[in-house]
């Protein structure tokens, strides 16, 4: 399987943030192992809760999805597998969980036949950009107010909620203001 374009972009961005230089290679290798056990598997999505992003890998064939398998990851997240035949993952739960570092005990079959993770993966680069903006604004507030970073993040979150805007929007306003970029001519 190959990563979709947005997955490549998001992994490059995440590598810069999290210093995980071999994430793309690991996920491609895992997707190939999955296909070795389940040849009808045409897609794999990995959602990392810590970063709020989903990565998707597709096989050359993009036929209709007839079965899916969701496996919880030990470090927080989910791996979703998609196949072109019904019950494709039936006898493979344990082995797939071992290959993917997941739990077979928490496996759920056919929960995402609509392949919603693909849409989430397309948004991954934007989600990471917003995360970086919030982290930068939080750091700026911590420095300006001489408070702990966690306290600065709480203030940013509460302020965004109080004025009814998304946290990344307020974070962008803070970074623009501190940098002197007010957008004025």
C-alpha distance (Angstrom), angle and dihedral (degrees) to the residues before:
residue distance angle dihedral
X1 . . .
X2 3.77 . .
X3 3.81 128.1 .
X4 3.78 118.3 -109.8
X5 3.82 114.9 -115.5
X6 3.81 94.1 -102.0
X7 3.79 90.4 51.9
X8 3.80 90.3 55.0
X9 3.81 90.6 49.6
X10 3.79 93.7 46.6
X11 3.80 93.9 47.2
X12 3.80 90.8 51.2
X13 3.81 89.2 51.0
X14 3.79 91.9 45.8
X15 3.80 91.9 48.2
X16 3.80 88.0 59.1
X17 3.81 91.3 50.0
X18 3.78 102.5 38.1
X19 3.82 102.7 27.7
X20 3.82 92.0 -127.1
X21 3.80 98.8 141.9
X22 3.79 97.0 171.1
X23 3.82 100.3 47.2
X24 3.81 94.8 108.8
X25 3.80 92.9 47.9
X26 3.82 91.7 47.7
X27 3.80 93.4 49.8
X28 3.82 93.2 47.0
X29 3.83 89.7 50.0
X30 3.81 91.0 49.0
X31 3.81 91.6 49.4
X32 3.82 89.6 52.4
X33 3.82 91.0 50.6
X34 3.79 89.8 50.3
X35 3.81 90.7 52.7
X36 3.80 90.1 49.8
X37 3.83 89.4 60.1
X38 3.80 96.6 35.5
X39 3.83 110.6 27.9
X40 3.83 90.7 -177.6
X41 3.82 90.6 61.8
X42 3.81 106.5 112.5
X43 3.80 102.3 170.7
X44 3.79 142.8 28.5
X45 3.79 126.9 -169.6
X46 3.79 124.6 -170.7
X47 3.80 119.1 -162.4
X48 3.81 116.8 -162.9
X49 3.78 108.5 -160.3
X50 3.82 93.9 -165.5
X51 3.79 91.2 63.2
X52 3.81 98.3 27.8
X53 3.80 93.5 -127.4
X54 3.79 138.2 122.7
X55 3.81 126.1 -150.3
X56 3.82 120.9 -158.6
X57 3.80 130.7 -160.0
X58 3.81 122.3 -168.9
X59 3.78 134.1 -163.8
X60 3.81 119.3 -133.3
X61 3.79 89.7 -102.0
X62 3.78 114.1 70.2
X63 3.80 101.2 -174.6
X64 3.80 125.5 153.0
X65 3.77 116.7 -60.9
X66 3.78 112.0 -119.6
X67 3.81 100.5 168.3
X68 3.78 139.6 19.7
X69 3.77 136.5 -171.5
X70 3.80 125.3 -157.7
X71 3.80 118.5 -161.3
X72 3.82 123.6 -175.2
X73 3.80 116.1 -127.1
X74 3.79 120.0 -132.1
X75 3.82 93.5 -130.2
X76 3.79 94.1 50.6
X77 3.74 122.1 -75.8
X78 3.76 142.4 69.6
X79 3.79 137.6 -99.5
X80 3.80 114.0 -148.1
X81 3.79 120.0 -164.8
X82 3.81 125.1 -165.9
X83 3.81 129.6 -160.9
X84 3.79 138.3 -177.0
X85 3.81 95.7 -131.0
X86 3.80 130.4 62.7
X87 3.82 115.6 -102.4
X88 3.83 91.4 7.0
X89 3.81 93.0 150.3
X90 3.82 96.7 43.5
X91 3.81 101.8 117.2
X92 3.79 97.2 24.8
X93 3.82 104.8 67.9
X94 3.80 96.7 108.3
X95 3.80 96.7 42.8
X96 3.81 92.6 45.8
X97 3.80 90.4 49.0
X98 3.82 90.1 52.9
X99 3.82 92.8 49.5
X100 3.81 92.4 47.5
X101 3.81 99.3 40.6
X102 3.78 89.7 -116.3
X103 3.78 138.4 126.8
X104 3.80 120.0 -99.0
X105 3.80 89.3 -166.5
X106 3.79 90.7 68.3
X107 3.81 95.4 44.3
X108 3.80 117.6 137.9
X109 3.79 121.2 -165.4
X110 3.80 125.8 -145.3
X111 3.83 95.6 -3.4
X112 3.81 94.1 132.7
X113 3.79 110.0 34.4
X114 3.81 87.2 144.2
X115 3.85 90.2 65.1
X116 3.82 92.9 -130.3
X117 3.80 91.2 165.1
X118 3.80 88.7 71.0
X119 3.81 90.1 65.1
X120 3.81 90.8 46.4
X121 3.82 90.0 52.1
X122 3.80 90.7 53.4
X123 3.82 88.4 58.6
X124 3.84 94.9 48.1
X125 3.84 98.0 99.4
X126 3.81 91.0 51.5
X127 3.81 91.7 47.4
X128 3.80 90.9 52.4
X129 3.82 92.4 47.8
X130 3.80 89.3 52.5
X131 3.80 90.5 48.5
X132 3.79 91.2 52.8
X133 3.81 91.5 47.8
X134 3.82 91.1 52.0
X135 3.82 91.5 47.2
X136 3.82 92.2 49.6
X137 3.81 92.7 47.4
X138 3.80 90.4 47.3
X139 3.79 90.7 52.3
X140 3.80 91.4 48.1
X141 3.80 91.9 50.5
X142 3.79 91.6 47.6
X143 3.79 90.7 52.9
X144 3.80 95.8 43.4
X145 3.80 94.8 45.8
X146 3.82 95.3 36.2
X147 3.81 92.4 -126.9
X148 3.80 135.4 127.9
X149 3.82 117.2 -80.7
X150 3.81 91.8 -118.1
X151 3.81 90.5 53.8
X152 3.81 90.6 48.5
X153 3.80 90.2 52.3
X154 3.80 91.3 50.6
X155 3.82 89.9 51.1
X156 3.81 91.7 49.0
X157 3.81 92.0 48.9
X158 3.81 94.1 46.6
X159 3.81 92.3 46.5
X160 3.80 92.3 51.1
X161 3.79 90.3 49.3
X162 3.80 92.4 46.7
X163 3.82 93.7 53.9
X164 3.80 93.5 38.8
X165 3.81 101.1 -117.3
X166 3.77 133.5 120.4
X167 3.78 115.8 -90.6
X168 3.84 93.8 -120.3
X169 3.83 90.1 54.0
X170 3.80 91.8 54.5
X171 3.80 90.3 42.6
X172 3.82 90.2 55.0
X173 3.82 90.0 50.0
X174 3.81 90.5 50.9
X175 3.81 93.7 49.1
X176 3.81 91.7 46.1
X177 3.79 91.9 49.0
X178 3.81 94.5 47.6
X179 3.80 91.8 46.4
X180 3.79 90.9 47.8
X181 3.81 93.9 -116.2
X182 3.79 102.1 134.8
X183 3.77 95.4 156.2
X184 3.80 90.6 -119.6
X185 3.83 117.7 141.1
